[in-house]
Amino acid sequence: MPTTSKIFKRLHIWRYKHISEKNFVFLLSLIIGLLAGIISVTIKNITFTIEAILEKGIVLTQNSIYFILPIIGLLLVYLFVKYVTKKPSGHAIPTILYALSKRNGIINKKNIYLPLITAPLTVGFGGSVGLLGPAILSASALSSNLSRWLHVDKKTRSLLIACASAGAIASIFKSPIAAIIFAIEVFSLDLTFASLLPLLIASVSSVITSYFFLGDSVLLDFTVSEKFAIKDTLFYILLGIGTGIASIYFSKIYFGITNFFNRFKSAKHKLIIGGLAIGVMLFFIPPLYGEGFSFINDLMAGNDIKALGNTPFDAYLDNIWIVIGLLFGITLFKAIAMTTTFAAGGSGGIIIPTLVMGSALGNVVAKVINNCGLGFAVSEANFTLIGMSGLIAGVLHAPLTAIFLIAEITGGYALFIPLMITASMSFIINKNGLDHTIYTKELLEKGALLTQDKDKNVLTLMTLDAVIEKDFIQLHPDMSLGAMLKDGVSKSNRNLFPVTDTDNSFVGIILLDDIRTVMFDQSLYNSTTVETFMQKPPEYIHYEDDSMEVVMKKFQSSGAWNLPVIKDRKYYGFVSKSKLLTAYRRELINFTS
């Protein structure tokens, strides 16, 4: 009876014989889209089930204790990570981008199921984060491992991971076009027919999956009733400026709070401090509880009181400026609550909290315009929607995703012009204020960030280990010339020799040209040593710190043909310019083919 491995081998052979590579990619994108849709539906249903149980069993009987629920959720995540997984899953998009740039598109298989457990526990118990990021990570991990099992090459695997991400977004928001654009903008894909069609297939199949399981229900239900008026153009520019500044604030708060919590080495201390901080914020600002879709829907429906919930300021809500102040407080504190949830050990995404913050800010701007006493009147619902677009454009550096996401949510393109105005203004302001996003800062520091710059992408995809050569005979400073010739030069086919001391610390180099004139002078064999002819290299390559871009720049600035590699302050090998350029050319061909 054939074993499982033999059956898989036969299937692979049959596939190679009967299905072309192009059609196989199309088939995989269809399957991955369906799986991404199922994952998105699953993560939402698990979360909604937890929320329903809490609402019926706890919140309705003791409404005053709802603000401690996120602490319980974070504690459950902490216990699950500590005793079951031993390691958290990490943030979705940075994990995926790092896998694409440095791990050949291979994502740990644990990330298939971890987000399906930790994210619902975090969000279901009221953590102020979103479910989209975990859904993207789970779908991408599944796509990566499925591609690996099916012997798909690195470039196609990267495309299929983007298909999984697009499928997750398309399923959650029922917005296939925005999902495709997100994959292109965030994952820096080339917009070609070869990449566009698989993304389209995955997005459509994922949306169909969502309709099959959830019907026509959508997370954000709104139809535009007031169209764009040219007289409001200046106000949309003002909103773009406001969302641009708010997006910078969002990122700086994220980095600031993250750095603060990184001071604490114990995950338990992070949990206690973060959980208490979240509880205090929720007590005063209830809309920070959970993802916040109900808050957005209430704002778009014009139900401000319901959106704000029960607060200590309920007696003053007949004053519009108190309402404006509370909504602005949500704008400020959503970023704080979200980041604190992450820092305390929670699992989730940043996209939906960004939408919540943008909706609050857009609504605030509209209310200020309408109540400033100058006779202006704008649509608060439209500004709520467009505020979301502005924040997404700025925070993610993805203006096209922001525009098409809101356009598809509203079921039309009546607001296309104000969406373009606000999103572009926000993106320009944020791009000039910050060189990186929440997703890309850490990757940029590691030299692991893929961008639209093909040259930098090729260098990012290259690894230093692939170009290091170690077949050099090492010499020592006190070795005599005769011993050097006998034990080094005569046994090597290299014209370069590293000089190291007794603990393998790098001291210098000797070039064959430096000793060529004295090689046959036997009178010097015992009277001179390696140290006499040794010289310092023009540059050093530091294994732990130097990216491939830095390595290339060091070769260009030094004019050297070989540079030594130092690892843990010890000699490790050499990189030659010829091998580096050969590897670069090979990677460039693979990347652009």
Backbone torsions as a table, in degrees:
resi	resn	phi	psi	omega
1	MET	NA	128.6	-176.7
2	PRO	-66.5	141.8	178.0
3	THR	-76.0	168.3	179.9
4	THR	-61.0	-41.7	-179.0
5	SER	-63.4	-36.2	179.0
6	LYS	-69.4	-36.3	177.7
7	ILE	-64.1	-45.1	178.3
8	PHE	-61.8	-38.9	180.0
9	LYS	-63.6	-42.3	178.2
10	ARG	-64.4	-39.0	177.7
11	LEU	-63.0	-41.6	178.3
12	HIS	-63.3	-42.2	179.1
13	ILE	-64.0	-43.0	178.5
14	TRP	-62.1	-40.9	179.3
15	ARG	-62.9	-45.8	179.6
16	TYR	-60.2	-32.6	-177.4
17	LYS	-81.1	-34.9	-168.1
18	HIS	-112.9	-15.8	-178.7
19	ILE	-122.1	124.2	178.8
20	SER	-68.0	157.8	-177.9
21	GLU	-60.1	-40.3	-178.9
22	LYS	-63.9	-47.5	-179.5
23	ASN	-67.6	-31.7	177.9
24	PHE	-65.5	-39.8	177.4
25	VAL	-64.6	-41.5	177.8
26	PHE	-61.7	-42.9	179.7
27	LEU	-64.0	-43.3	179.2
28	LEU	-64.3	-40.0	179.5
29	SER	-63.3	-35.2	176.3
30	LEU	-64.8	-47.7	-179.4
31	ILE	-64.1	-43.3	-178.9
32	ILE	-65.6	-37.4	175.9
33	GLY	-61.1	-43.3	178.0
34	LEU	-63.2	-44.0	-179.7
35	LEU	-66.0	-39.8	178.0
36	ALA	-63.0	-39.0	176.9
37	GLY	-63.5	-42.7	179.1
38	ILE	-64.2	-41.5	178.6
39	ILE	-62.3	-44.4	-179.3
40	SER	-63.2	-43.4	177.9
41	VAL	-63.9	-40.9	-178.6
42	THR	-63.5	-47.3	-177.1
43	ILE	-66.3	-34.7	176.7
44	LYS	-68.9	-43.9	-177.1
45	ASN	-67.4	-37.8	176.6
46	ILE	-62.1	-44.2	-179.4
47	THR	-64.8	-45.5	-179.4
48	PHE	-64.0	-34.2	178.0
49	THR	-65.2	-44.3	177.5
50	ILE	-61.4	-44.1	179.9
51	GLU	-61.9	-42.0	-178.8
52	ALA	-65.0	-40.8	178.7
53	ILE	-63.2	-42.7	-179.7
54	LEU	-67.6	-39.9	-179.3
55	GLU	-64.4	-39.8	-177.7
56	LYS	-80.7	-37.3	-171.7
57	GLY	-91.3	-28.0	-173.4
58	ILE	-123.9	-55.9	-169.9
59	VAL	-64.6	-36.6	-178.0
60	LEU	-73.4	-24.8	-179.2
61	THR	-90.9	-32.7	179.8
62	GLN	-137.5	77.5	-173.2
63	ASN	-61.5	-25.7	-174.8
64	SER	-72.7	-12.9	-176.2
65	ILE	-98.9	6.2	-174.9
66	TYR	-59.2	-30.0	-174.3
67	PHE	-72.7	-10.1	176.7
68	ILE	-92.8	-8.5	-178.2
69	LEU	-60.7	-42.1	178.3
70	PRO	-57.6	-33.0	178.4
71	ILE	-64.3	-40.6	178.4
72	ILE	-64.0	-43.9	178.4
73	GLY	-60.4	-44.8	179.1
74	LEU	-64.0	-37.1	178.1
75	LEU	-64.1	-42.0	178.5
76	LEU	-63.7	-41.1	177.1
77	VAL	-63.3	-43.4	179.6
78	TYR	-58.9	-46.2	-179.0
79	LEU	-66.6	-39.4	179.5
80	PHE	-63.9	-45.0	-180.0
81	VAL	-66.8	-42.4	-175.7
82	LYS	-68.6	-41.2	-171.5
83	TYR	-104.5	-14.4	-177.6
84	VAL	-112.9	-61.2	-173.3
85	THR	-88.4	-25.0	-179.3
86	LYS	70.0	-12.7	-177.5
87	LYS	-151.7	132.6	178.4
88	PRO	-68.0	159.8	-176.3
89	SER	-76.1	-22.4	-179.3
90	GLY	86.8	167.9	-179.9
91	HIS	-73.7	143.4	-168.0
92	ALA	-61.7	-65.2	-171.2
93	ILE	-64.5	-45.4	176.5
94	PRO	-58.8	-38.0	178.3
95	THR	-62.5	-42.8	-179.4
96	ILE	-68.8	-44.8	-179.2
97	LEU	-62.7	-38.9	178.5
98	TYR	-66.3	-39.6	178.0
99	ALA	-63.3	-38.5	-180.0
100	LEU	-67.5	-37.4	-174.0
101	SER	-89.3	-32.8	-172.0
102	LYS	-122.7	-9.1	-176.8
103	ARG	-124.9	21.7	178.6
104	ASN	56.3	31.6	177.9
105	GLY	76.9	17.2	-179.1
106	ILE	-97.1	119.5	180.0
107	ILE	-111.7	135.4	-178.6
108	ASN	-52.5	131.6	-176.5
109	LYS	-64.0	-20.0	176.1
110	LYS	-61.7	-27.4	-179.5
111	ASN	-71.4	-4.8	174.4
112	ILE	-71.1	-43.6	-173.8
113	TYR	-106.7	-23.9	-178.1
114	LEU	-56.9	-48.8	-179.6
115	PRO	-62.1	-26.3	-179.7
116	LEU	-72.3	-12.9	178.7
117	ILE	-106.5	-52.3	-173.5
118	THR	-71.6	-38.1	-179.2
119	ALA	-66.7	-48.0	176.7
120	PRO	-60.8	-35.3	176.9
121	LEU	-64.6	-40.6	-179.7
122	THR	-68.6	-53.4	-174.8
123	VAL	-75.2	-40.5	-178.8
124	GLY	-60.5	-31.7	177.5
125	PHE	-91.7	9.6	171.7
126	GLY	101.5	7.4	176.0
127	GLY	-59.1	138.7	-170.0
128	SER	-86.1	55.2	179.6
129	VAL	-133.5	179.4	-177.0
130	GLY	-110.9	169.4	-179.8
131	LEU	-98.4	-11.3	-173.4
132	LEU	-66.0	-45.5	-180.0
133	GLY	-57.5	-51.3	177.1
134	PRO	-58.8	-37.6	178.0
135	ALA	-63.8	-41.4	178.4
136	ILE	-63.2	-44.3	-178.7
137	LEU	-64.5	-45.5	-179.5
138	SER	-62.3	-45.8	179.7
139	ALA	-65.3	-39.5	-179.5
140	SER	-68.0	-39.9	177.8
141	ALA	-64.0	-40.2	177.3
142	LEU	-64.1	-43.5	178.5
143	SER	-62.4	-43.2	-179.6
144	SER	-60.7	-47.4	-176.8
145	ASN	-74.1	-32.8	174.4
146	LEU	-64.9	-43.1	178.8
147	SER	-63.3	-40.0	179.2
148	ARG	-64.8	-42.3	179.5
149	TRP	-64.2	-33.3	-178.6
150	LEU	-90.5	10.5	175.3
151	HIS	61.8	39.6	178.1
152	VAL	-82.3	141.8	-178.5
153	ASP	-71.7	167.1	-172.4
154	LYS	-59.1	-43.5	-175.8
155	LYS	-67.7	-42.8	178.5
156	THR	-67.1	-36.3	177.4
157	ARG	-60.8	-40.2	178.3
158	SER	-63.8	-40.6	178.2
159	LEU	-63.9	-41.0	-178.6
160	LEU	-70.3	-30.4	173.3
161	ILE	-64.9	-41.3	176.1
162	ALA	-63.2	-36.5	176.6
163	CYS	-62.1	-41.1	179.0
164	ALA	-63.9	-42.0	179.1
165	SER	-63.9	-45.1	178.4
166	ALA	-61.8	-39.5	179.7
167	GLY	-63.5	-40.1	179.5
168	ALA	-63.6	-44.1	179.8
169	ILE	-66.4	-44.8	-179.5
170	ALA	-60.3	-37.9	-178.6
171	SER	-70.1	-44.3	-176.2
172	ILE	-70.0	-43.1	-176.9
173	PHE	-100.1	-7.4	-173.3
174	LYS	52.7	50.3	-177.9
175	SER	-136.5	80.2	-173.6
176	PRO	-64.9	-34.2	-178.7
177	ILE	-68.6	-47.3	177.7
178	ALA	-59.7	-36.2	179.5
179	ALA	-63.3	-42.9	178.2
180	ILE	-63.2	-45.9	-177.9
181	ILE	-65.6	-36.9	177.1
182	PHE	-59.1	-46.5	-179.8
183	ALA	-61.0	-38.1	-178.9
184	ILE	-72.4	-43.6	-176.8
185	GLU	-72.4	-47.3	-172.8
186	VAL	-78.9	-37.4	-178.1
187	PHE	-95.7	4.4	174.8
188	SER	55.5	42.6	177.6
189	LEU	-77.4	148.5	172.3
190	ASP	-73.5	132.1	-179.5
191	LEU	-82.9	86.6	177.4
192	THR	-125.6	166.6	179.2
193	PHE	-61.2	-35.0	-178.6
194	ALA	-63.2	-33.1	179.3
195	SER	-94.2	-30.3	-174.7
196	LEU	-70.1	-43.0	-175.2
197	LEU	-66.1	-44.9	175.1
198	PRO	-60.7	-38.5	177.4
199	LEU	-63.0	-40.6	179.0
200	LEU	-64.2	-45.0	-179.9
201	ILE	-62.2	-45.5	-179.5
202	ALA	-63.2	-43.5	-178.7
203	SER	-64.1	-45.2	-178.0
204	VAL	-66.4	-44.5	-179.5
205	SER	-64.7	-34.2	178.6
206	SER	-69.5	-41.3	177.9
207	VAL	-63.0	-42.2	178.7
208	ILE	-61.6	-40.0	177.1
209	THR	-60.4	-42.9	179.9
210	SER	-63.5	-43.1	178.2
211	TYR	-63.7	-36.8	-178.3
212	PHE	-63.3	-42.0	-176.1
213	PHE	-88.9	-33.2	-172.9
214	LEU	-112.4	-6.2	-178.3
215	GLY	69.6	-146.7	-176.8
216	ASP	-85.4	-0.6	-177.0
217	SER	-65.3	139.5	179.5
218	VAL	-130.2	155.1	-178.8
219	LEU	-71.2	-37.6	178.2
220	LEU	-119.7	109.8	-174.3
221	ASP	-109.5	104.5	-178.2
222	PHE	-156.6	138.6	175.3
223	THR	-120.5	131.7	-178.4
224	VAL	-67.4	124.9	178.2
225	SER	-110.1	-22.9	179.2
226	GLU	-114.5	116.3	-175.7
227	LYS	-80.5	172.3	-178.9
228	PHE	-66.8	133.5	175.1
229	ALA	-114.8	133.7	-175.3
230	ILE	-59.8	-28.8	-179.2
231	LYS	-66.0	-17.0	-178.5
232	ASP	-92.1	2.2	-174.9
233	THR	-55.2	-45.6	-178.9
234	LEU	-60.6	-37.0	-179.8
235	PHE	-68.8	-35.3	177.3
236	TYR	-69.9	-33.1	173.8
237	ILE	-64.3	-43.5	177.1
238	LEU	-59.8	-41.4	178.0
239	LEU	-64.3	-39.6	177.4
240	GLY	-60.7	-41.9	177.9
241	ILE	-64.2	-44.0	-179.8
242	GLY	-62.8	-44.3	179.9
243	THR	-70.0	-32.0	176.4
244	GLY	-63.1	-46.3	177.7
245	ILE	-64.5	-42.0	-179.8
246	ALA	-64.2	-35.0	179.7
247	SER	-68.5	-35.0	174.7
248	ILE	-65.8	-44.5	176.5
249	TYR	-57.8	-44.3	-179.8
250	PHE	-55.6	-48.8	-178.0
251	SER	-67.8	-43.1	-178.2
252	LYS	-66.7	-38.2	175.7
253	ILE	-62.1	-43.1	179.7
254	TYR	-58.6	-50.7	-178.8
255	PHE	-66.5	-39.3	-178.4
256	GLY	-64.5	-48.5	-178.9
257	ILE	-68.3	-39.2	177.9
258	THR	-60.4	-44.7	178.1
259	ASN	-63.8	-37.2	178.3
260	PHE	-62.4	-46.2	-178.5
261	PHE	-72.2	-24.3	178.2
262	ASN	-66.8	-15.3	176.4
263	ARG	-68.2	-25.3	-179.4
264	PHE	-89.4	120.7	-177.9
265	LYS	-78.1	-28.5	-176.1
266	SER	-87.8	128.8	175.7
267	ALA	-64.4	-28.9	179.3
268	LYS	-66.6	-41.3	178.6
269	HIS	-66.2	-39.6	177.1
270	LYS	-61.0	-41.2	179.8
271	LEU	-62.9	-46.6	-176.8
272	ILE	-64.8	-51.0	-177.6
273	ILE	-65.5	-46.5	-179.7
274	GLY	-65.2	-42.7	-179.4
275	GLY	-62.3	-43.1	178.7
276	LEU	-64.3	-41.1	179.9
277	ALA	-63.0	-42.2	179.0
278	ILE	-64.6	-42.2	179.5
279	GLY	-59.5	-42.5	178.6
280	VAL	-64.1	-44.3	-179.7
281	MET	-63.3	-41.3	-179.5
282	LEU	-67.4	-33.0	179.5
283	PHE	-62.3	-40.4	-178.4
284	PHE	-89.7	-27.8	-177.7
285	ILE	-131.5	81.6	-176.8
286	PRO	-56.4	-33.6	-179.0
287	PRO	-61.9	-11.2	176.6
288	LEU	-73.5	-10.4	-178.6
289	TYR	-68.0	127.6	174.5
290	GLY	69.9	-161.1	-176.8
291	GLU	-64.8	-50.9	177.7
292	GLY	109.7	13.3	179.7
293	PHE	-64.9	-36.8	178.7
294	SER	-64.1	-35.9	176.9
295	PHE	-61.8	-45.1	-179.9
296	ILE	-63.8	-45.9	-178.9
297	ASN	-62.9	-38.6	178.2
298	ASP	-66.3	-40.4	177.9
299	LEU	-62.8	-44.0	-178.6
300	MET	-68.4	-25.9	177.1
301	ALA	-84.1	-3.9	179.3
302	GLY	82.1	12.6	-178.4
303	ASN	-97.6	77.7	-174.8
304	ASP	-65.3	-40.3	-176.3
305	ILE	-63.4	-43.9	178.5
306	LYS	-66.1	-37.6	179.5
307	ALA	-62.5	-39.9	-177.8
308	LEU	-75.3	-25.1	179.9
309	GLY	72.0	-164.5	-179.9
310	ASN	-85.9	115.5	-179.5
311	THR	-125.0	165.1	175.7
312	PRO	-65.2	-5.5	-176.2
313	PHE	-109.1	19.1	-175.7
314	ASP	-57.9	-32.4	-177.1
315	ALA	-68.6	-14.4	-174.7
316	TYR	-111.2	8.7	-173.3
317	LEU	-74.2	-5.2	174.0
318	ASP	-77.0	-9.0	175.7
319	ASN	-94.7	116.8	-174.9
320	ILE	-60.7	-30.6	-178.4
321	TRP	-74.0	-27.1	172.3
322	ILE	-67.5	-41.9	177.0
323	VAL	-60.5	-46.0	178.9
324	ILE	-59.9	-42.5	179.5
325	GLY	-62.8	-41.1	179.4
326	LEU	-67.5	-40.7	177.9
327	LEU	-64.7	-38.3	177.1
328	PHE	-67.0	-32.9	175.6
329	GLY	-62.5	-37.5	176.0
330	ILE	-64.3	-40.2	177.2
331	THR	-57.6	-43.5	-177.9
332	LEU	-74.5	-42.7	-168.8
333	PHE	-89.9	-13.7	178.2
334	LYS	-62.9	-42.5	178.5
335	ALA	-63.7	-39.1	-180.0
336	ILE	-67.0	-46.2	-179.4
337	ALA	-64.1	-41.3	179.5
338	MET	-61.7	-51.1	-177.4
339	THR	-65.2	-38.2	178.0
340	THR	-63.5	-37.8	176.5
341	THR	-60.8	-45.5	176.5
342	PHE	-61.2	-50.0	-174.3
343	ALA	-64.0	-29.6	179.6
344	ALA	-79.4	-1.6	177.6
345	GLY	109.4	4.0	179.9
346	GLY	-73.6	164.1	-179.7
347	SER	-122.1	133.9	180.0
348	GLY	173.9	-166.9	-177.8
349	GLY	-124.9	169.0	-176.8
350	ILE	-103.6	-12.0	-172.2
351	ILE	-67.3	-48.3	-178.0
352	ILE	-67.8	-42.4	172.3
353	PRO	-57.8	-33.3	176.4
354	THR	-63.8	-41.0	177.6
355	LEU	-63.1	-41.1	179.9
356	VAL	-62.7	-47.5	-179.9
357	MET	-62.0	-42.2	179.3
358	GLY	-65.3	-38.6	179.8
359	SER	-64.8	-41.6	179.6
360	ALA	-64.5	-43.6	-178.9
361	LEU	-66.6	-42.8	178.2
362	GLY	-60.1	-41.7	178.7
363	ASN	-66.4	-38.7	177.5
364	VAL	-61.5	-46.8	-179.5
365	VAL	-60.1	-43.8	-179.8
366	ALA	-64.3	-42.8	-179.4
367	LYS	-65.7	-39.5	177.5
368	VAL	-62.7	-44.2	179.1
369	ILE	-61.3	-43.9	-175.9
370	ASN	-73.5	-21.1	-174.5
371	ASN	-117.8	12.8	-179.1
372	CYS	-80.8	-6.6	175.9
373	GLY	85.5	11.6	-178.9
374	LEU	-100.1	4.8	175.5
375	GLY	85.2	9.7	178.7
376	PHE	-84.4	152.4	178.2
377	ALA	-144.9	120.1	178.1
378	VAL	-127.7	163.6	-179.4
379	SER	-79.0	115.6	179.6
380	GLU	-66.8	-35.3	179.6
381	ALA	-64.7	-44.0	179.8
382	ASN	-64.5	-41.5	179.1
383	PHE	-66.7	-32.9	176.0
384	THR	-61.7	-45.3	178.7
385	LEU	-64.8	-47.1	-174.2
386	ILE	-72.6	-27.2	172.7
387	GLY	-61.4	-38.1	176.7
388	MET	-62.2	-43.6	179.2
389	SER	-60.6	-43.3	-179.5
390	GLY	-62.2	-43.2	179.7
391	LEU	-66.3	-42.8	179.0
392	ILE	-60.8	-44.7	-178.9
393	ALA	-60.5	-41.4	-178.1
394	GLY	-76.8	-48.9	-175.1
395	VAL	-66.4	-42.8	-175.9
396	LEU	-93.3	-8.2	-171.5
397	HIS	55.3	44.2	-177.4
398	ALA	-135.4	72.1	-174.9
399	PRO	-65.3	-37.0	-179.0
400	LEU	-68.4	-40.1	175.2
401	THR	-58.6	-43.9	-179.5
402	ALA	-61.0	-44.3	-178.0
403	ILE	-64.5	-51.3	-174.8
404	PHE	-74.0	-29.0	177.8
405	LEU	-62.7	-49.2	-179.3
406	ILE	-69.4	-37.4	178.5
407	ALA	-61.4	-41.6	-179.4
408	GLU	-73.4	-35.9	178.1
409	ILE	-60.1	-39.4	-177.5
410	THR	-82.0	-5.4	176.7
411	GLY	76.6	19.1	178.8
412	GLY	-178.1	-175.1	-175.1
413	TYR	-121.0	30.3	-179.3
414	ALA	-66.3	-27.1	-178.5
415	LEU	-103.8	20.5	-173.2
416	PHE	-60.9	-42.4	-177.8
417	ILE	-65.5	-50.9	177.7
418	PRO	-64.3	-31.5	175.0
419	LEU	-61.5	-43.9	179.5
420	MET	-65.1	-41.4	-178.9
421	ILE	-62.9	-53.1	-175.0
422	THR	-68.2	-45.4	-177.6
423	ALA	-63.8	-43.2	-179.0
424	SER	-66.7	-40.7	178.6
425	MET	-62.9	-45.3	-179.6
426	SER	-62.8	-44.6	-179.4
427	PHE	-62.1	-44.7	-178.9
428	ILE	-62.0	-45.3	-178.8
429	ILE	-64.2	-45.6	-179.0
430	ASN	-66.9	-41.4	-178.1
431	LYS	-63.3	-34.9	177.4
432	ASN	-77.0	-24.9	-179.3
433	GLY	-88.8	-30.8	-178.0
434	LEU	-135.0	136.6	178.1
435	ASP	-85.8	-7.8	-173.4
436	HIS	-143.1	165.9	176.9
437	THR	-110.4	177.6	174.9
438	ILE	-57.5	-35.7	-179.4
439	TYR	-70.2	-36.6	-163.7
440	THR	-104.5	-12.1	-173.8
441	LYS	-59.6	-51.6	-177.7
442	GLU	-64.5	-39.2	179.4
443	LEU	-65.7	-37.7	178.5
444	LEU	-62.4	-41.6	179.5
445	GLU	-67.0	-30.1	179.3
446	LYS	-85.7	-6.5	-175.1
447	GLY	69.7	33.2	-175.6
448	ALA	-122.1	24.2	-174.7
449	LEU	-102.5	126.0	173.8
450	LEU	-89.7	135.6	-179.8
451	THR	-130.4	-170.9	176.0
452	GLN	-79.5	-5.8	178.2
453	ASP	-82.2	107.9	-174.7
454	LYS	-63.1	-38.4	-178.8
455	ASP	-62.1	-46.9	178.7
456	LYS	-66.2	-36.1	179.1
457	ASN	-62.9	-42.3	179.8
458	VAL	-62.3	-44.4	178.5
459	LEU	-64.8	-35.9	178.6
460	THR	-66.1	-38.7	-178.6
461	LEU	-72.5	-22.8	178.6
462	MET	-74.1	151.9	177.0
463	THR	-118.9	143.9	-179.2
464	LEU	-64.4	-36.8	-179.1
465	ASP	-58.9	-30.0	-176.6
466	ALA	-71.0	-17.8	-176.2
467	VAL	-117.4	1.2	178.6
468	ILE	-79.0	133.0	176.8
469	GLU	-112.7	137.1	-174.3
470	LYS	-122.0	4.5	-176.1
471	ASP	-86.9	51.9	177.1
472	PHE	-111.8	137.8	176.4
473	ILE	-81.7	125.0	-177.6
474	GLN	-85.3	139.3	176.5
475	LEU	-112.9	164.9	178.7
476	HIS	-121.1	148.7	-172.9
477	PRO	-57.4	-34.8	-176.2
478	ASP	-91.5	5.8	177.9
479	MET	-70.0	137.3	179.9
480	SER	-73.7	162.5	179.2
481	LEU	-60.7	-40.6	-180.0
482	GLY	-62.8	-45.4	178.6
483	ALA	-64.4	-37.0	178.4
484	MET	-61.5	-44.0	-179.2
485	LEU	-67.5	-39.0	-176.8
486	LYS	-74.0	-48.0	-173.2
487	ASP	-94.3	-13.5	-177.9
488	GLY	-114.6	-70.7	-173.0
489	VAL	-60.2	-44.9	-175.4
490	SER	-68.7	-20.6	-176.3
491	LYS	-105.0	3.9	-175.4
492	SER	-119.8	146.1	173.1
493	ASN	-101.2	14.7	178.7
494	ARG	-102.5	156.1	175.2
495	ASN	-107.1	19.7	-177.2
496	LEU	-138.4	136.9	-177.7
497	PHE	-134.1	124.4	174.9
498	PRO	-76.5	143.8	177.0
499	VAL	-111.6	124.7	-178.6
500	THR	-131.0	155.9	177.2
501	ASP	-91.4	-167.5	-171.9
502	THR	-65.4	-27.3	179.8
503	ASP	-100.8	21.3	176.0
504	ASN	69.7	15.7	174.0
505	SER	-72.6	137.5	-176.9
506	PHE	-74.4	131.6	-177.9
507	VAL	-111.7	-41.2	-178.5
508	GLY	177.4	-164.7	-179.6
509	ILE	-135.0	157.2	170.6
510	ILE	-126.4	129.2	175.5
511	LEU	-97.0	143.2	179.1
512	LEU	-57.4	-34.9	179.1
513	ASP	-62.4	-28.4	-177.2
514	ASP	-71.1	-24.4	-177.6
515	ILE	-114.0	3.4	-175.0
516	ARG	-59.3	-37.3	-175.3
517	THR	-75.6	-17.1	-177.7
518	VAL	-115.4	4.1	-175.3
519	MET	-58.7	-31.7	-174.3
520	PHE	-108.2	10.9	176.7
521	ASP	-90.7	93.2	-173.6
522	GLN	-65.3	-19.5	179.4
523	SER	-67.8	-17.4	-179.0
524	LEU	-98.0	-6.3	-172.5
525	TYR	-59.1	-37.9	-177.7
526	ASN	-103.7	-16.5	-174.7
527	SER	-93.2	-15.1	179.7
528	THR	-119.2	154.3	-178.5
529	THR	-122.8	173.5	178.0
530	VAL	-57.7	-37.8	-177.5
531	GLU	-58.7	-28.4	-179.9
532	THR	-62.6	-36.3	-173.3
533	PHE	-104.3	-3.3	-175.0
534	MET	-71.1	147.6	175.9
535	GLN	-139.3	162.8	178.5
536	LYS	-86.1	140.4	175.9
537	PRO	-70.5	155.8	-179.2
538	PRO	-68.7	-22.3	-180.0
539	GLU	-154.6	163.7	175.0
540	TYR	-124.7	147.4	172.5
541	ILE	-106.0	122.2	-179.0
542	HIS	-96.9	113.8	-171.3
543	TYR	-56.8	-43.5	-174.6
544	GLU	-76.7	-25.8	-168.3
545	ASP	-111.2	-30.5	-170.3
546	ASP	-88.1	122.8	173.0
547	SER	-77.3	169.8	179.8
548	MET	-65.2	-29.6	176.2
549	GLU	-65.7	-41.4	177.5
550	VAL	-65.2	-42.3	178.8
551	VAL	-58.8	-45.4	179.6
552	MET	-62.1	-41.1	179.2
553	LYS	-65.1	-35.9	179.0
554	LYS	-65.8	-37.4	176.0
555	PHE	-66.9	-40.0	-179.3
556	GLN	-66.5	-43.0	-176.2
557	SER	-75.8	-32.0	-176.5
558	SER	-88.2	-25.3	-176.1
559	GLY	72.5	10.7	-177.8
560	ALA	-78.2	156.6	174.9
561	TRP	-99.2	-20.4	176.5
562	ASN	-140.8	138.1	176.9
563	LEU	-131.0	138.4	-179.3
564	PRO	-75.0	149.4	177.5
565	VAL	-107.1	127.5	179.3
566	ILE	-109.4	125.2	178.5
567	LYS	-127.3	126.2	-176.6
568	ASP	52.7	39.0	178.8
569	ARG	65.2	15.3	178.6
570	LYS	-117.7	157.0	175.0
571	TYR	-65.6	136.6	-176.8
572	TYR	-126.5	-26.0	-178.0
573	GLY	156.8	-166.3	178.3
574	PHE	-130.6	153.6	169.5
575	VAL	-116.3	128.7	177.6
576	SER	-100.2	145.8	-179.7
577	LYS	-61.4	-39.4	-177.7
578	SER	-63.6	-43.5	179.5
579	LYS	-68.8	-36.8	178.7
580	LEU	-62.7	-45.8	-179.0
581	LEU	-69.1	-35.7	176.7
582	THR	-63.6	-44.5	178.7
583	ALA	-64.6	-38.5	178.4
584	TYR	-62.3	-45.7	-178.6
585	ARG	-63.7	-41.3	179.4
586	ARG	-63.7	-43.9	-179.9
587	GLU	-67.4	-36.3	177.9
588	LEU	-62.8	-42.4	178.4
589	ILE	-63.2	-44.1	179.1
590	ASN	-64.2	-37.7	-175.7
591	PHE	-71.9	-37.1	-173.8
592	THR	-98.0	-8.0	-177.8
593	SER	-72.1	NA	NA
